[in-house]
């Protein structure tokens, strides 16, 4: 037998490397022996701020983290204050005055670490003048096509009401705000008057004091659909062999397209795969049999989820 040359060996190494990489992509690494390193707040931390910022180090191959906070401690918990799964390694939350403990574990689809911690911290009662609420929804830099949206924020210990302000000019003119009301609760439904980018903030208050303004969040309301796409190929009523290449023009404001394919009556969806969501402006149709008549059209969708009118319906016959 002829011995392998150095080129054969190199080729085999390349194949082996590719196979190992493929296995890594398929087999999720276990993180059960990894540990989560907690950074802040440190153990026995005492805070005069009602807002606590949690921070821990990233764990390789972790997809999310499970954060728990109890009062007063995990050995004898009186209440579970916070139990949440997040993808980041930071998290902020508003607490009432009291004593607490926190812990974190990392997890992926098939394994998890042990809990790191617990660590203790306390929150002291203080005037609301130095405090601020957290904004929950809509999230910062969010985009929506819903004309009515629920605005939500955290309750603040010691507050009896909340002032919500919504603007379209970064609060440059407080006499011309889109919305400015004092509310008893921590949420309200707001109807957007028109397509625009809005800013919103909240301030807690009671009979004797006002808290600090919250951070300013931005939300964009867009309910205007993109322009309709135009079908390029094949020409209407063409007869073509499989696969049939379908294409249409790109729309500047579109982020994806929906391909609708119908049977010979032009109204019945071809199969459960359609409508098909695509980011490309083409699709290779490879279904059916000779003499089948197939109808098709395309709509464009923007980042807010608005869908354009459908392009003019075309048909083709499979050769």
Phi, psi and omega in degrees: 000137181287129181293155177292139174279172178296334179287321176298317180298317180297319180297319179294323177296320178298317179297316180298317180298317180296321180294320179295319179297320179297320179295319178300323181290331183272318183268116181283127180298142176283140177245016186297334180263000177280165178231150175263128177262116180278137182252309184206147001285151179290165181296139180069024180291137178245125186239137171262354175267136178285344179265120178252136178253114180268144183208134177215166183278150178290143176252128179303135177072006174279141178258336180200173182225140181254112180256129176234140174228131178234165175228132356274338181198166183287337178291324179216070185289132173269331179204147172269108187275321185215131179213095189219151176249126182226159181266339180273175177252019175223153179199140179241146182205145178267128181244153167280159175305140181157185179250139188218162168227149179226155178206161184217141166234154176258151181210155168228198187290341186231354183205170177208160176274173168286160176294136170268138184107198009275160172240146182259149171208161179227151179239122182267146177291139179206173179296148178287353181300330181264005185253167174209155179274164174257138176272134182256303186211143359290149182295161181296138180063028180279161182227133182217153171247010178274126184290334178239131184225145178273122175265128186224145178211170184280152171285152179237127181302129179093351180271147178245346178201171185220134177262119178255128175238134177233133185218167175239007183224034176054034175061030179289329180230101183291351177269358183228043181281152176289331180203138180203095184221151172264129188235149180279338185248194185245023173198156177202150176267128182241134178262120179289128181286331180197167177298120182186167172265130184243149172245146179217151180207162183222143175229129177277156178203163170224196186292339187241347186207159173242140176280179174286153172295146175291176168299158177263124177256154181240137176223136180251127177258124181217110178241019179267121183287157175293168173292156179289142176283160175246132180285135181263306185210149003280167176297152182301137178065028175285158172242120190219152175279158174285149352283148181262118179281121177256137179213156180210166183280153178282146176249130189302321185267002183275142173253343176199174183225153173246123178263118178257126178236133184237161176284193188294341178276351178078004181230336182272124180304136188301311173200181187290351177286342183250148003290146184256130179273128184223148171262340179277169178251030177205161180203139178263111182270123186224046181238169175086189183220173183304138179080357175292138174259129184237133176254150180206154175204173184220144169239157177251143178235140178262181184297333180278352181095006176288136182249133182285167168299156180285146173295160179303128184297134175237165177225160171213157178248134180283126183290000000 
